[in-house]
Amino acid sequence: MYAIVEIAGQQFKVSKDRRIFVHRLAGEVGDKLTFDKVYLIENGNDIRVGMPVVEGGSVSASIMSHVRGDKVLVFKKKRRKGYQKMTGHRQDLTQILIEGIKAEGIEEDVVVESVNENIVEE
């Protein structure tokens, strides 16, 4: 089961127990969050596409940590003029853990063990 959800202005494909990094969110470590802008939910062969969002769809998550991303270097230069400028940037990120995906009429995944019918017992 997975969903396409908008978090902090960006769309992410999420599934249960997945950890993702998003732009910095307000809240402390351990806070529970609910995202209501769910654009698509897939559960096996049952696919629901919202127009624009899925009615009754939500994704629940919790904040794991607040971190900073890798440094991005920006280098500007004008040739033959002696102009060089280097700056850097580190994005503030929040790591969240997806705890569940809910929608009206869709239950969470039930793991079904497949049985190989071609096994011949002697």
VENTACOR-V652364 format. One record per pair of residues at least 24 apart in sequence whose ideal C-beta (glycine too) atoms are under 10 Angstrom apart, sorted by the first residue. I is the first residue (numbers start at 0). J is the second residue. D is the distance in Angstrom with one decimal. If there is no record, write none. Layout:
I|J|D, I|J|D
This chain:
0|40|7.5, 0|41|6.7, 0|42|4.6, 0|43|7.7, 0|45|9.2, 0|99|9.5, 0|100|5.9, 0|102|9.7, 0|105|7.9, 0|106|9.3, 0|107|6.5, 0|108|4.5, 0|109|9.8, 1|39|8.4, 1|40|7.8, 1|41|5.4, 1|42|8.5, 1|97|9.6, 1|100|7.5, 1|108|9.7, 2|34|9.2, 2|37|5.4, 2|38|8.0, 2|39|6.4, 2|40|4.8, 2|41|7.3, 2|42|9.3, 2|47|9.3, 2|53|8.1, 2|56|7.1, 2|57|9.2, 2|58|5.8, 2|97|8.7, 2|100|4.8, 2|101|9.4, 2|102|8.2, 2|105|9.9, 3|36|9.6, 3|37|7.2, 3|38|4.6, 3|39|4.2, 3|40|8.1, 3|41|8.7, 3|48|9.1, 3|49|9.0, 3|53|9.4, 3|58|9.7, 4|34|5.1, 4|35|8.7, 4|36|6.3, 4|37|5.1, 4|38|7.0, 4|39|8.7, 4|40|9.2, 4|52|9.4, 4|53|9.6, 4|56|8.4, 4|57|8.7, 4|58|4.8, 4|60|9.2, 4|97|8.8, 4|100|8.4, 5|34|7.1, 5|35|9.1, 5|36|4.0, 5|37|8.1, 5|38|6.9, 5|51|9.8, 5|52|8.6, 5|58|9.8, 6|32|8.6, 6|34|5.7, 6|36|8.2, 6|58|8.3, 6|60|8.2, 6|93|9.3, 6|95|7.7, 6|97|9.9, 7|34|9.4, 7|93|8.3, 8|36|10.0, 10|36|8.8, 10|38|6.9, 10|39|9.5, 11|58|9.2, 11|95|9.6, 11|97|9.0, 12|39|8.8, 12|41|9.5, 13|37|9.4, 13|58|6.1, 13|60|8.1, 13|95|9.1, 13|97|4.7, 13|100|7.3, 14|41|9.4, 14|58|9.8, 14|97|6.7, 14|100|7.4, 14|108|8.8, 15|58|9.4, 15|59|9.7, 15|96|9.5, 15|97|5.9, 15|98|7.1, 15|99|5.9, 15|100|6.4, 15|107|7.1, 15|108|7.2, 16|96|7.2, 16|97|6.7, 16|98|7.9, 16|99|9.3, 17|60|9.5, 17|95|9.3, 17|96|7.6, 17|97|4.9, 17|98|10.0, 18|60|9.5, 18|63|6.4, 18|64|9.7, 18|94|6.0, 18|95|7.1, 18|96|5.3, 18|97|7.7, 19|60|8.6, 19|63|9.7, 19|92|9.7, 19|93|9.3, 19|94|7.4, 19|95|6.1, 19|96|8.5, 19|97|7.2, 20|63|9.6, 20|64|9.6, 20|66|7.5, 20|68|7.6, 20|90|9.2, 20|92|4.6, 20|93|7.2, 20|94|5.5, 20|95|8.0, 21|60|9.2, 21|62|9.9, 21|92|6.8, 21|93|5.6, 21|94|8.2, 21|95|6.2, 22|68|9.9, 22|90|7.3, 22|91|7.4, 22|92|6.8, 22|93|7.3, 23|65|6.7, 23|66|9.4, 23|67|9.3, 23|90|8.1, 23|91|4.0, 23|92|6.4, 23|93|5.4, 24|60|9.4, 24|62|6.8, 24|65|8.5, 24|91|9.7, 24|92|9.3, 24|93|4.5, 24|95|7.4, 25|62|9.6, 25|93|9.1, 26|61|9.3, 26|62|5.3, 26|65|9.0, 26|93|7.9, 26|95|9.5, 27|62|6.9, 27|65|8.8, 28|61|8.8, 28|62|5.5, 28|63|7.0, 28|64|6.0, 28|65|7.1, 28|93|9.3, 28|94|9.4, 29|61|6.5, 29|62|6.5, 29|63|8.6, 29|64|9.9, 30|60|9.5, 30|61|6.8, 30|62|5.0, 30|95|9.7, 31|59|6.7, 31|60|7.5, 31|61|5.3, 31|62|8.2, 31|98|7.8, 32|58|8.7, 32|59|7.1, 32|60|4.9, 32|61|6.9, 32|62|6.8, 32|93|9.5, 32|95|6.9, 32|97|9.9, 32|98|9.3, 33|57|5.4, 33|58|7.2, 33|59|5.3, 33|60|7.7, 33|98|9.8, 33|99|9.8, 33|101|9.2, 34|58|4.6, 34|59|7.9, 34|60|7.0, 34|95|9.5, 34|97|9.4, 34|100|9.9, 37|100|7.8, 37|101|8.9, 37|102|7.2, 40|100|6.4, 40|101|8.9, 40|102|5.0, 40|105|6.3, 41|100|9.5, 41|105|9.5, 42|100|8.4, 42|102|8.3, 42|104|9.9, 42|105|5.2, 42|106|7.9, 42|107|8.1, 42|108|6.8, 42|109|9.8, 43|105|9.7, 43|108|8.0, 43|109|9.6, 43|111|9.6, 45|102|9.4, 45|104|8.6, 45|105|6.4, 45|106|9.9, 47|102|6.4, 47|103|9.3, 47|104|8.6, 47|105|7.2, 49|102|9.6, 53|102|5.8, 53|103|8.6, 53|105|9.3, 54|102|8.1, 54|103|6.6, 54|104|10.0, 55|101|7.7, 55|102|5.7, 55|103|3.7, 55|104|8.2, 55|105|9.2, 56|100|7.8, 56|101|7.0, 56|102|4.3, 56|103|7.8, 56|105|8.5, 57|99|8.7, 57|100|7.8, 57|101|5.2, 57|102|7.7, 58|95|9.8, 58|97|6.4, 58|98|8.5, 58|99|7.4, 58|100|5.4, 58|101|7.7, 58|102|9.7, 59|96|9.8, 59|97|7.7, 59|98|4.8, 59|99|4.9, 59|100|8.0, 59|101|7.3, 60|93|9.9, 60|95|4.5, 60|96|6.2, 60|97|5.1, 60|98|5.9, 60|99|8.6, 61|95|6.7, 61|96|5.3, 61|97|8.8, 61|98|6.0, 62|93|6.0, 62|94|7.6, 62|95|5.7, 62|96|8.1, 63|93|8.1, 63|94|4.3, 63|95|6.2, 63|96|5.2, 64|92|9.0, 64|93|7.4, 64|94|4.8, 64|95|9.1, 64|96|9.9, 65|91|7.2, 65|92|7.4, 65|93|5.5, 65|94|7.8, 66|90|9.6, 66|91|8.0, 66|92|5.3, 66|93|7.7, 66|94|6.2, 67|91|5.9, 67|92|6.8, 68|92|5.3
